[in-house]
Amino acid sequence: MGLFLANYDPTLVPDVTRFLSELVPNHPDYVHNQSETDPNTDAHLKSILVGSSVTIPIIGSKLALGQWQAIFLVEFEGPRARQLTVQMVGD
């Protein structure tokens, strides 16, 4: 799983998926793929690249995102049930 911010455009979703699949193909000769019943090395590597957290300021009780920005949660080996943690830090 990965979490990132980007400008929201539905046509971008398949491009992001394709880009990550081309950047990190799931080679059968990865050691993890050979040792597991679920050969998902590519999912682990994609989550390292994309990251699993974002920091967003809150201004006036609202998320301070750019005009077109959205929060993307991407699943690299699903569908799966996931749990998110939201932490608010203030002064």
N, C-alpha and C positions, 0 to 999 in steps of 0.2 A: 504494500500500500504506500502511496505517496500523497503529499499535500503540497500545493503550491498556489501562488497567485498569478493570474494572467488576465489579459483582456478577454471578456467573454464573447465568443462568437461560435455558434454551434458547428460551423464548418471547420473550425480549428481542431476540434476533438479528434476526428480521424487522422488529421495530420500529426498531432502529437503522438497518437498511438503508433502510427507508421514510423515516425522519426525514432522513437524509443526502441521499437522492434528492430529497426535497421542498425541503430547504434549498439544495441545489446541483444544480439541474437542468442537463442538458447542452444548452445553447442552441446551435443550429446556427450562429448568427451570431457566436459567439466567434471571434476572429481565429485562434487556434491551431487550432480545428476546421476553418477554411477553408483553412489552409495545410498541413495534415497529411493523410496517407492514413488515419491512425487517429484519428478525431475523439474525443479523450479529455480535453478540457479539464476536464470535471467530475471526473475521477479525480485530476488534479493539484490542483485546488482542495480536494477532500475531504481529500487527504493533508496539505495545508497546515493545515486546521482540526483534524484528528485528531492529527497529529504522527506521528513515526516512531521514537520512543524512549520508554522508561520507565526509571525508576530505582526499584529495589526493594532494600531492605536485606536482608542475610543475617544471620540470628541463629541460632546453634547449628547451622550448616551447612544451614539451611533458608531458603527464601524467606519473608520476613516479610510475607505478604499478610493482608488482613483475612479474617475467618471465611468469607465467601462470595465473596471476590474471585478473579478469574482474569485471566490475560493474554489479550487478544484481538488476533489478527493479522487484519486485514481487507484483502481484495483488492478494489480499486476498478475494475480493468480486466483481469480474468483469466478463467480461471485462467492463471497464469504460474508458472514456476520462480522462486523467490526465495531469496536467501541472507541469513541473519541473522548478526549479529556479537554475541557476548556478551562484555562486558568486566567483569571483577571488579576492584574497587578496594578496597584495605584499608589498615589502618595498620600 
